[in-house]
Amino acid sequence: MRGNLIGSVSLVGLSCVTFPAMAVTAAAPAAQKTAAVPTAVNPSLPDESEITVTALRSNTSIQRTPAAVTIVSGDVIARQQIIDVRGIQGLVPSARFSAANTSTRIFIRGVGSALDFYWIPETTAVNIDGSYVPRFATAGAFFDIDSVQVLPGPQGVLYGRSAGGGAVVITTRKPVLGLSEMSAALQYGNYNTVHGEVVGNTPLTDQIALRIGGVYNSHDGYEPYGLQSDNSFGVKASLLYKPAGNASILIWGNHFEQTGLPTAAQYVPLQKGVSPWFIPPVDPVTGRDNTRGSRNDYKYSIAGYTVHLDLGVAAIDYTGSILHQTEVSLRKLIGNDQIQNNAQTQFVQNFHLSGSSGSLDWIGGVDWLYAKSRFNSQLGPNRLGSIFPDIRQRSVSGFGQGTLHLGDSVRLVAGARYTRDSLSLHGTSIRCFGPCVFPPVNFDQSWKHLDLKGGIEADLAPHLLAYVNVQTGYAPGTLNVVVADNVTPPAGVGRQISPQTLLAYTAGLKSTLGDGLLTLNVEGYHYSYRKLIIQSFVASLNQQTLFNAPRATVYGIQLTSALHPTRNDTLSVNVAYSHGRYGTFVATPGAPDIGGLQMVFTPDYTGTASYDHRFDLAGGANLDLRASTYVTSSFWGTFAHTASTQQGSYIKSDASITYHSPDDRWSLGAWIKNIENKAVASSITSSGYAAPFAGAAFLEPPRTYGLSFGIKI
């Protein structure tokens, strides 16, 4: 039975496993009526044909999915001490997962949202256990994970309005009937890093199982005065009820709190001869004190349910969730205090129906979202920023997709989604284009859109798949809050921002060679954007301006491979080229034409490589060695390539070594991240000041290292 994403999540054990970790990048089809994939040569590694891809809302092996899906397993997440979704940055080609304090900015092949404001539409969807999660609730409680699947390119038919750039599908581990087990892990490292987690699975009856866990993180500040420190904890619980028959009910909930001090923005270019993470006690431009006042109080809670019913000819999956997120903080932003007082409550309901009828596999359903938010961001003595006590977003859509089997080797795919979105925004935007004013902002607007998808898949040989897809993507419009109801905007700046649309072509080949000795996949793509929403933020003014660039184009190629030269070795190499450029566009009168400039956060070249080796020791013990590296060419943080807002090319590497006891009941390891101690900007913008302080950036962590211990009872 081909279920959708919610109905087909694997139920797996706890985080201690007995094989080396892998981050796998795939490209292959959405139906199970395909030729078998050979078993990998290395029996001590997970069989790639058994890794299930659910990102396309169906159950297929990793080698039978018609897209360049990158899968990061829960074992990799545990061994490399990845504690939030941003940590997979170095494992996914052509993508950037950047921290912006409590938000995560995700760009995949040039598509993403650079600013963390509630009314700016997201263009890469994050989906946790079947529910859409906004970028403001992706910063923590990242443990007991089964896998993270990154699906590039527009996914408007399957995931809706927020998936123009792709989808990030996070699957947590679920309760297991009949299993009584507990695992715990503890890490300690430099900067007094402490990470601890415990997870337990227990059967309550033959039909009910409970899974519950907790996580704690802390470390001293990477920057002086305790800035960029962490003090956080999270808890999660899930209850599975599986009565006789083909039905199940899953109820789950997560809660996360963080009170560490927020990071401060650095002036760029960075000063030579000084630690990149050094914040001077007195700001060199404003003369204000940087040593006092920072604080952070960030919380989110999410609870949901999934009801699955297999009727034989079809499966029903009904999911729902409620999320509440708050942030009250005092940040340091370019010599000023930035006050944040924000909150959002979101409701999601999804009803999906899937099944098979003869040679046709199909899925369809209705998705509904409602979010109510408040946003209060003010900077410096003039209180520059925005105060919006009432922000409301609604989205309702219906979709359907079918896969028609033409014999044993060819399949046709077609799908569509119709969406209606609305945005209501009320408050005031504090502006100082001359005298400071507090004009009212009242905005109510709705948009309608139809997304389409078509494709063909063919088995050219028993272990060679070819596919071609054409699909669209969409993000709803929004308001340029610089333009208030009674204020004349800067010349050339519009008030309403139109929806952006995307037409994408992808074609790929997927091959498995030498009885699983080598997998080699390639995908080419061409994306055409219309009315691309681009953003300009000036840190010293705490304000952003939005534009619709008429056109933008991204094209490129992605090559992924995995080699198993011996039973205990795996070498994975993934490389990508993305040529993302804006079309002709002049943002304001007198501004330069950005036509031909590289799109923000879109390096031309990226690559990842990882090597895993297992040493078999006497008595059944073993030693796992893993090393990985990420390479990227330079990229820009501002669409107009403002001076000092370019991140240069760099290499960042991680490594770990782990000893497993003969009975696999305990393990002891060592790890290191950012071996090169490279200072990398997670986000870059204009400061609004003159050189050498023209740019501002938040930096990723420096080199960190430590020891880990795990036990399973």
Buried (B, 14 or more C-beta within 10 A) or exposed (E): BBBBBBBBBBBBBBBBBEBBBBBBBBBBBBBBBBBEBBEBBBEBBBBBBEBBBBBBBBBBBBBBBBBBBBBBBBBBBBBBBBBBBBBBBBBBBBBBBBBBBBBBBBBBBBBBBBBBBBBBBBBBBBBBBBBBBBBBBBBBBBBBBBBBBBBBBBBBBBBBBBBBBBBBBBBBBBBBBEBEBBBBBBBEBEBEBBBBBBBBBBBEEEEBBBBBBBBBBBBBBBBBBBBBBBBBBBBBBBBBBBEEEBBBBBBBBBBBBBBBBBBBBBBBBBBEEEBBBEBEEEBEBBEBBBBEEBEBBBBBBBBBBBBBBBEEEBBBBBBBBBBBBBBBBBBBBBBBBBBBBBBBBBBBBBBBBBBBEEEEBBBBBEBBBBBBBBBBBBBBEBBBBBBBEEBBBBBBBBBBBBBBBEEEBEBBBBBBBEBBBBBBBBBBBBBBEEEEBEBEBEBEBEBEBEBBBBBBBBBEEEBBBBBBBBBBBBBBBBBBBBBBEEBEBEEEBBBEBBBBBBBBBBBBBBBBEEEBBBBBBBBBBBBBBBBBBBBBBBBBBBBBBBBBBBBBBBBBBBBBBBBBEEEBBBBBBBBBBBBBBBBEBEBEEEEEEBBEBBBBBBBBBBBBBBBBBBEEEEEEBBBBBBBBBBBBBEBBBBBBBBBBBBBEEBEBBBBBBBBBBEEBEBBBBBBBBBBEEBBBBBBBBBBBBEEBBBBBBBBBBBBBBBEBBBBBE
